[in-house]
Amino acid sequence: MTDHKPWCWEATPSGPDWIFIAHVSPASAADLAQAAAAVVPQGYAFCPRDAAPCRYHQQVCSYVTFVDTSNVEAYRMNLRGDATQKNIWIYNIIEVHRDVIEIECGYGGRGEEYNRAETAWLLAVLTTPGIVLRDWKVVAGGEGYDYKTIREGSGIDDLRRYIT
């Protein structure tokens, strides 16, 4: 088994918030949703969201969502609208909707163990037959840092090269 770097290994000096964004082919969207829901990353809980606004598709989307277990209840309270604390500062979240995968580590997330679990999840999902990865990028910024693309690529081979 190959040991991979975490997907965010280059993001650290460029801001506290790290984001991985990937697009699969539109024909892969149904397979992506099914594969994503079938693999729960270690340290995460499944928290699906139905009918939520989507900034990528400019419409309402359903999401396959995983949240780090230490933030699950706060996340669910935010969705219900009954949270006393509206902002979860340090978190890891994985969202899949239609043809997009987005992974966020707020304020650096909960640590490398979670980032490695996210990377393993990405590889498991993106190597599922029927899923074609079109492009991906790692973005970092926030708290006084401009958001910028740290690395980007196209296809699963580029991603594998980046994390090995």
N, C-alpha and C positions, 0 to 999 in steps of 0.2 A: 504494500500500500504506500502510495506516495504521500509525503508530508507536504502540505500546501501552506503558503503564506496566507494570512487573513486577507480578504479582499481590500481592506483599508490600510494596508501596510505602509503606504506612502502618504497618507492623509494627515498624520499627526501634526506636523509643524504648520499646517495651512488653515487652522481654525478648529474649534471644538466640535463642530457638527460635520458628520461624514455621511455621504449619501451615495448609494450604488443605484444606478438606473439602467435597466436593460429593456430592450424591445425584442420580442419574438415576431416571427412572421404572422400576419393576421390569420392565416390558415392554422397556425399552431395554438391559437387562443384557447380553444376548448380543451386541448390536450394539456396546456399549461395549467389551467385551473384544476384539472383532475390530478395531475402529478403534484402540484403544489400542496393541495389539501391532503394528499396521501402520506406526506413526509413531514412529521413534526420535528423541528430542530430541537436538539438537546438544550434544556433550560428555557424553553418557550411553551406558551399555551396558545391553543387555537382560539381565536376571537373573531369570527366572521362578522362582516358588516354588510348589510343589505341597503341598497338605495341611498348611497352617500354621494355627494357632489365630487366630481373628479376634475382636477386641474389639467390632466393630460387630454382627456377626451371631451371636455366641455359639456358634459352631461352627467346624469346619475349612473353610477356603476355599482356593482356588487363586488366585494373584496374578499379574498382569502387572506386573512390576517393572522400573524403570529406576534405575540408580545412577550418580552422577557418576563419570567414568572414573578419577579419582584414588583412589577408594575401592572399586573393584570387587573387587579381590583380598581386602581386609580384610573386606568384606561376605560374600563367598563363604566365607572361612575361618570367619566367625562362624556361618554357616548349617551348615557341616560340623561345627562344634564343635571345631575345632582351632586357634582363634585364640589368639595369645599376648596380644593386646590385645583385651579384650572390648568396649570402648566406642570408637566412632568419634565424636569430638567435632564436627568440622566436616565436614558432609556435605550432599548434596542427594539426595533419593530420591523417586520417584514410584511409587505403588502403586495398582493398580486391582483390585478384587475385587467380584464380583457387581455391585451398583448403586452402589458407592462409589469415588470418586477421592480419594486423599489425597497431598498433596505436603508434604514436610517439609524444612526448612532447619535443620539442627542448628548451633547457635551462629552463626547468620547465614548459614550455607551458604558456598559457594565464590565468591559474588559476583554482581553484577548480570547478567553474561553468562549465567549459569546460570538466574537468575530470569526473564530474558527468553525463554530457550529453553523454560522451563516454561510461560510464558504463551502462547507461540506454539503449543506442543503442546496446551495446554488448548483453545485456540480451534479448532485443526484437528480435534481429537477431538470436542468438544462441538457442532460445527456439521455433523457427519456426519449425513446423512439417517437417520432412525430413532432418533436419540438425543434424549431430552427431558430437559433439565436441570430438576430440581425445585427444588433449593435449594443454596446454597453459603455458606461463611463463611471468614473469615481469623481465625486465632487466634494469639496470641503470649504468651510467658511463659517461665518457667524461670530458674534461677540467682538465686533471691530474688524474682523477679517472679511474681505469681499469673497463672495462665493466664486470659486474657480474650478475648472476641470483639471484634475490631477493627472488622470490617464483615461484614455478611451481606446476602444477597439471594435472590431467587427468579427462576429462569429465566435464559436466555442474554442477554436484553436488559439485565437488571440488571448482569450481569457485564461486558458490553461497556461500559456507562456507567461502571462503576467503574474500568476500566483505560484509558479514553481521556481 
